[in-house]
Amino acid sequence: MSALRQRGAGPVGVSIVGSTGSIGTQAIEVVRAAGGQFRVVALAAGRSVELLAAQAAELQPDLVAVADAEAAVELKGRLPAGTELAIGPQALLDAAGCAEIVLNGVVGFAGLPVTVTALRAGRRLALANKESLIAGAPVVQAARATPGAEIVPVDSEHCAVHQCLARSLGSDPGAEPGAAGSPPAAHRSLRRIVLTASGGPFRGRRAAELAGVTVEQALAHPTWQMGPKITVDSSTLMNKGLEVIEAHELFGVGYDAIEVVVHPQSIVHSMVELSDGATIAQLSMPDMRLPIGYALAYPDRLDHPFGSLDWSQVSRLDFEPPDLDTFPCLRLAYQAGRAGGSAPAWLNAANEVAVTAFLEGRIAWPAIADVVAATLDGYDASELVEIEDVLAADAAARRIAAAAVARRGR
Ligand SMILES: NC(=O)c1ccc[n+]([C@@H]2O[C@H](COP(=O)([O-])OP(=O)(O)OC[C@H]3O[C@@H](n4cnc5c(N)ncnc54)[C@H](OP(=O)(O)O)[C@@H]3O)[C@@H](O)[C@H]2O)c1
């Protein structure tokens, strides 16, 4: 069970890593709304000086950590008395170990050391940064076995699964670690996880119609306001592919028992099917503050609601299978997940390289999947025991992906 203190025993300390991003800023809204239930002990981000200064002035944390050294110079002298400034990628690790709950809202592979440090310190990890779990799974799973450590997912789909399992089976999902470096054993009554996908901005379009889509079109998500990387991942369905691997690692369910359905309304956030045939779903408005608040308050519930469904407006809930021909990234993610070992690290690295190239206008949208496929074609398996092994696998994949981008560049 959760090792967090009971409610009423004073505010619970929270470290928000990635505080300047979409998840981080919404986490601060949750802390504000919870009215004294939590205290922000540390803030950490990459380089957004103005926002960090404003957040520190409001929240008066003990520590502000900035990864970018030049940004940190600008921030010096702008923090409240009593707030320490830590600088460089290593400084993020101070923020990752210094509170009862660590919210990892960093985007991409850069979040890996934060995840591992928080778990090794025996903290609750409120995990938004799915890339760290996917790329570094064996190392993260080993760290998860640290006494006191637990992962409560922030990704809305996995938060939904967590809620369904916690409420219907009375278990603490994922609390029982598996063999060293492996996912936990799935609950014996859990038959299937059904992850819902909004379908992104290009739902219903065919591959031929998507050759020339612009960055602006890919960033126009119909239901969620998110950072650019995850928004592009949603447009290719790679986000759902990453979430399939994330679900496997969080809940120990095999890939054949993880299904994806497209649900354009984004109201059913995911479902579990149990051994007696019952399907349990979690429904709510599409608002990330709910899963963030859940991950902070679990096993309690926040008293503050984030949206309430108006059933007079919800006239229908649609479900359809994903189109794997138009969105091959989802299939590639299943392949990498099933291969296991360092394959998900390669998938993730290739995707990050390809998405960056797309956002910078260097490749077309369909080339994202091509770059990932070409990188996986060159996959060279390696064992991931230490964090350095994950860094090496990531670097090897990035080299191949960069060459694939160069071949497809425009
Ligand atoms: N946004 C959502 O609704 C949502 C939903 C589900 C899951 N997630 C997951 O949550 C994570 C964050 O997504 P997001 O949409 O919040 O991203 P975002 O808006 O782009 O924010 C990213 C955050 O990470 C920080 N960061 C970037 N590179 C860093 C580095 N090298 N070192 C330290 N900090 C760094 C940024 O700091 P600076 O801006 O100061 O550089 C910023 O605070 C992703 O893994 C995403 O998949 C997000």
The ligand as a MOL file (V3000), in Angstrom:
LIG
                    3D

  0  0  0     0  0            999 V3000
M  V30 BEGIN CTAB
M  V30 COUNTS 48 52 0 0 0
M  V30 BEGIN ATOM
M  V30 1 N 0.6180 17.4890 -21.7680 0
M  V30 2 C -0.2230 16.5270 -21.5110 0
M  V30 3 O -1.4390 16.7330 -21.4390 0
M  V30 4 C 0.2990 15.1310 -21.2910 0
M  V30 5 C -0.6060 14.0760 -21.1280 0
M  V30 6 C -0.1100 12.8000 -20.8660 0
M  V30 7 C 1.2600 12.5840 -20.7720 0
M  V30 8 N 2.1170 13.6170 -20.9560 0 CHG=1
M  V30 9 C 3.5590 13.3640 -20.8650 0
M  V30 10 O 4.1140 14.3040 -19.9550 0
M  V30 11 C 5.4370 14.6470 -20.3620 0
M  V30 12 C 5.5090 16.1730 -20.4880 0
M  V30 13 O 4.6710 16.5760 -21.5450 0
M  V30 14 P 4.2470 18.0960 -21.7370 0
M  V30 15 O 3.1830 18.0830 -22.7610 0
M  V30 16 O 3.9870 18.7090 -20.4100 0 CHG=-1
M  V30 17 O 5.5860 18.7040 -22.3600 0
M  V30 18 P 5.9930 20.2380 -22.5060 0
M  V30 19 O 4.8120 21.1170 -22.3690 0
M  V30 20 O 6.8160 20.3380 -23.7250 0
M  V30 21 O 6.9230 20.4930 -21.1980 0
M  V30 22 C 8.1190 19.8240 -21.0440 0
M  V30 23 C 8.8000 20.1820 -19.7410 0
M  V30 24 O 10.0520 19.4770 -19.6970 0
M  V30 25 C 11.1000 20.4340 -19.4670 0
M  V30 26 N 12.2990 19.9360 -20.1370 0
M  V30 27 C 12.4570 19.7290 -21.4580 0
M  V30 28 N 13.7030 19.2750 -21.7060 0
M  V30 29 C 14.3180 19.2030 -20.4950 0
M  V30 30 C 15.6230 18.8120 -20.0950 0
M  V30 31 N 16.5580 18.3960 -20.9740 0
M  V30 32 N 15.9070 18.8650 -18.7920 0
M  V30 33 C 14.9840 19.2890 -17.9010 0
M  V30 34 N 13.7450 19.6670 -18.2160 0
M  V30 35 C 13.4280 19.6280 -19.5210 0
M  V30 36 C 10.6000 21.7390 -20.0300 0
M  V30 37 O 11.3180 22.8140 -19.4530 0
M  V30 38 P 11.5540 24.2100 -20.2640 0
M  V30 39 O 10.3020 24.4830 -21.0420 0
M  V30 40 O 11.7840 25.1930 -19.1720 0
M  V30 41 O 12.7230 24.0130 -21.1430 0
M  V30 42 C 9.1350 21.6660 -19.5970 0
M  V30 43 O 9.0410 22.0390 -18.2430 0
M  V30 44 C 5.6960 13.9080 -21.6620 0
M  V30 45 O 6.3730 12.7230 -21.3880 0
M  V30 46 C 4.3010 13.5820 -22.1790 0
M  V30 47 O 4.2650 12.4210 -22.9700 0
M  V30 48 C 1.6640 14.8730 -21.2100 0
M  V30 END ATOM
M  V30 BEGIN BOND
M  V30 1 1 1 2
M  V30 2 2 2 3
M  V30 3 1 2 4
M  V30 4 1 4 5
M  V30 5 2 4 48
M  V30 6 2 5 6
M  V30 7 1 6 7
M  V30 8 2 7 8
M  V30 9 1 8 9
M  V30 10 1 8 48
M  V30 11 1 9 10
M  V30 12 1 9 46
M  V30 13 1 10 11
M  V30 14 1 11 12
M  V30 15 1 11 44
M  V30 16 1 12 13
M  V30 17 1 13 14
M  V30 18 2 14 15
M  V30 19 1 14 16
M  V30 20 1 14 17
M  V30 21 1 17 18
M  V30 22 2 18 19
M  V30 23 1 18 20
M  V30 24 1 18 21
M  V30 25 1 21 22
M  V30 26 1 22 23
M  V30 27 1 23 24
M  V30 28 1 23 42
M  V30 29 1 24 25
M  V30 30 1 25 26
M  V30 31 1 25 36
M  V30 32 1 26 27
M  V30 33 1 26 35
M  V30 34 2 27 28
M  V30 35 1 28 29
M  V30 36 1 29 30
M  V30 37 2 29 35
M  V30 38 1 30 31
M  V30 39 2 30 32
M  V30 40 1 32 33
M  V30 41 2 33 34
M  V30 42 1 34 35
M  V30 43 1 36 37
M  V30 44 1 36 42
M  V30 45 1 37 38
M  V30 46 2 38 39
M  V30 47 1 38 40
M  V30 48 1 38 41
M  V30 49 1 42 43
M  V30 50 1 44 45
M  V30 51 1 44 46
M  V30 52 1 46 47
M  V30 END BOND
M  V30 END CTAB
M  END
